[in-house]
């Protein structure tokens, strides 16, 4: 399932991506 989010805040996108990757089983290295 691919969710396309249009967010004005770039940081919010990164935050959402981090949560998405976590839920997907990936490790997010900052």
Steps between C-alpha positions, in 0.01 A plus 500: 500500500655828393383817665584829333505786746516860395646684795624855507741418780806312383578387853153351526566295186821364651312421819228314313758315291685396815180362649415327172841335480474390862160347434642333191775341705792716396748675726522873450852630549520872541 
